[in-house]
Amino acid sequence: MKTKSARTRRAKTNAPNSEPVPIVIPVINGERPVTSAQIADHFQITTRTLADWRAKRKIPYWRINSRNFRYRVSDVEKALMK
């Protein structure tokens, strides 16, 4: 018996007329959350420094999963001003 590749099996399980699900990025007070790389570039710091700030609770953030975090630039700026 021949086995089909994973790609072939996945392709057949998808509905033929299914529409792609749009990605919705929330806008909070007119500002979109940014990624760790984007906020690090904005403040000209490394992502390791950003991780230290998160661990020390210096900045507010949302944890999406174990590797993805989101920030609002205005909230981070306010936290660093203190």
Rosetta constraint file for C-alpha pairs under 8 A:
AtomPair CA 4 CA 8 HARMONIC 6.27 0.50
AtomPair CA 4 CA 9 HARMONIC 6.60 0.50
AtomPair CA 5 CA 9 HARMONIC 6.43 0.50
AtomPair CA 6 CA 10 HARMONIC 6.08 0.50
AtomPair CA 7 CA 11 HARMONIC 6.13 0.50
AtomPair CA 8 CA 12 HARMONIC 6.40 0.50
AtomPair CA 9 CA 13 HARMONIC 6.43 0.50
AtomPair CA 10 CA 14 HARMONIC 6.65 0.50
AtomPair CA 14 CA 18 HARMONIC 7.55 0.50
AtomPair CA 25 CA 32 HARMONIC 7.19 0.50
AtomPair CA 26 CA 32 HARMONIC 6.44 0.50
AtomPair CA 26 CA 33 HARMONIC 7.60 0.50
AtomPair CA 27 CA 31 HARMONIC 5.36 0.50
AtomPair CA 27 CA 32 HARMONIC 4.79 0.50
AtomPair CA 27 CA 33 HARMONIC 7.36 0.50
AtomPair CA 28 CA 32 HARMONIC 6.31 0.50
AtomPair CA 28 CA 33 HARMONIC 7.79 0.50
AtomPair CA 31 CA 72 HARMONIC 7.10 0.50
AtomPair CA 32 CA 72 HARMONIC 6.92 0.50
AtomPair CA 33 CA 70 HARMONIC 5.58 0.50
AtomPair CA 33 CA 71 HARMONIC 5.13 0.50
AtomPair CA 33 CA 72 HARMONIC 4.89 0.50
AtomPair CA 33 CA 73 HARMONIC 7.55 0.50
AtomPair CA 34 CA 38 HARMONIC 6.01 0.50
AtomPair CA 34 CA 39 HARMONIC 6.45 0.50
AtomPair CA 34 CA 70 HARMONIC 5.36 0.50
AtomPair CA 34 CA 71 HARMONIC 5.30 0.50
AtomPair CA 34 CA 72 HARMONIC 6.31 0.50
AtomPair CA 34 CA 73 HARMONIC 7.44 0.50
AtomPair CA 35 CA 39 HARMONIC 6.25 0.50
AtomPair CA 35 CA 68 HARMONIC 7.52 0.50
AtomPair CA 35 CA 69 HARMONIC 6.20 0.50
AtomPair CA 35 CA 70 HARMONIC 4.99 0.50
AtomPair CA 35 CA 71 HARMONIC 6.52 0.50
AtomPair CA 36 CA 40 HARMONIC 6.01 0.50
AtomPair CA 36 CA 47 HARMONIC 6.62 0.50
AtomPair CA 36 CA 50 HARMONIC 7.46 0.50
AtomPair CA 36 CA 68 HARMONIC 7.70 0.50
AtomPair CA 36 CA 69 HARMONIC 6.27 0.50
AtomPair CA 36 CA 70 HARMONIC 6.58 0.50
AtomPair CA 36 CA 71 HARMONIC 7.42 0.50
AtomPair CA 37 CA 41 HARMONIC 6.16 0.50
AtomPair CA 37 CA 47 HARMONIC 6.57 0.50
AtomPair CA 38 CA 42 HARMONIC 6.17 0.50
AtomPair CA 39 CA 43 HARMONIC 6.29 0.50
AtomPair CA 39 CA 71 HARMONIC 7.36 0.50
AtomPair CA 39 CA 73 HARMONIC 7.01 0.50
AtomPair CA 40 CA 44 HARMONIC 5.64 0.50
AtomPair CA 40 CA 45 HARMONIC 5.04 0.50
AtomPair CA 40 CA 46 HARMONIC 5.79 0.50
AtomPair CA 40 CA 47 HARMONIC 5.85 0.50
AtomPair CA 40 CA 50 HARMONIC 6.83 0.50
AtomPair CA 41 CA 45 HARMONIC 6.52 0.50
AtomPair CA 41 CA 46 HARMONIC 7.85 0.50
AtomPair CA 45 CA 49 HARMONIC 6.48 0.50
AtomPair CA 45 CA 50 HARMONIC 7.34 0.50
AtomPair CA 46 CA 50 HARMONIC 6.53 0.50
AtomPair CA 47 CA 51 HARMONIC 6.19 0.50
AtomPair CA 48 CA 52 HARMONIC 6.31 0.50
AtomPair CA 49 CA 53 HARMONIC 6.28 0.50
AtomPair CA 50 CA 54 HARMONIC 6.28 0.50
AtomPair CA 51 CA 55 HARMONIC 6.18 0.50
AtomPair CA 52 CA 56 HARMONIC 6.14 0.50
AtomPair CA 53 CA 57 HARMONIC 5.96 0.50
AtomPair CA 53 CA 58 HARMONIC 5.12 0.50
AtomPair CA 53 CA 59 HARMONIC 6.17 0.50
AtomPair CA 54 CA 58 HARMONIC 6.18 0.50
AtomPair CA 54 CA 59 HARMONIC 5.99 0.50
AtomPair CA 54 CA 60 HARMONIC 7.52 0.50
AtomPair CA 54 CA 61 HARMONIC 7.65 0.50
AtomPair CA 58 CA 79 HARMONIC 6.65 0.50
AtomPair CA 58 CA 80 HARMONIC 7.25 0.50
AtomPair CA 59 CA 75 HARMONIC 7.66 0.50
AtomPair CA 59 CA 76 HARMONIC 5.48 0.50
AtomPair CA 59 CA 79 HARMONIC 5.71 0.50
AtomPair CA 59 CA 80 HARMONIC 7.18 0.50
AtomPair CA 60 CA 71 HARMONIC 6.89 0.50
AtomPair CA 60 CA 75 HARMONIC 6.72 0.50
AtomPair CA 60 CA 76 HARMONIC 6.35 0.50
AtomPair CA 60 CA 79 HARMONIC 7.53 0.50
AtomPair CA 61 CA 69 HARMONIC 6.56 0.50
AtomPair CA 61 CA 70 HARMONIC 5.68 0.50
AtomPair CA 61 CA 71 HARMONIC 4.87 0.50
AtomPair CA 61 CA 72 HARMONIC 7.49 0.50
AtomPair CA 62 CA 69 HARMONIC 5.50 0.50
AtomPair CA 62 CA 70 HARMONIC 5.09 0.50
AtomPair CA 62 CA 71 HARMONIC 6.47 0.50
AtomPair CA 63 CA 68 HARMONIC 6.22 0.50
AtomPair CA 63 CA 69 HARMONIC 4.60 0.50
AtomPair CA 63 CA 70 HARMONIC 6.60 0.50
AtomPair CA 64 CA 68 HARMONIC 5.24 0.50
AtomPair CA 64 CA 69 HARMONIC 5.52 0.50
AtomPair CA 64 CA 70 HARMONIC 7.23 0.50
AtomPair CA 65 CA 69 HARMONIC 7.27 0.50
AtomPair CA 71 CA 75 HARMONIC 7.59 0.50
AtomPair CA 71 CA 76 HARMONIC 7.18 0.50
AtomPair CA 72 CA 76 HARMONIC 6.36 0.50
AtomPair CA 73 CA 77 HARMONIC 6.11 0.50
AtomPair CA 74 CA 78 HARMONIC 6.19 0.50
AtomPair CA 75 CA 79 HARMONIC 6.20 0.50
AtomPair CA 76 CA 80 HARMONIC 6.18 0.50
AtomPair CA 77 CA 81 HARMONIC 6.24 0.50
AtomPair CA 78 CA 82 HARMONIC 6.84 0.50
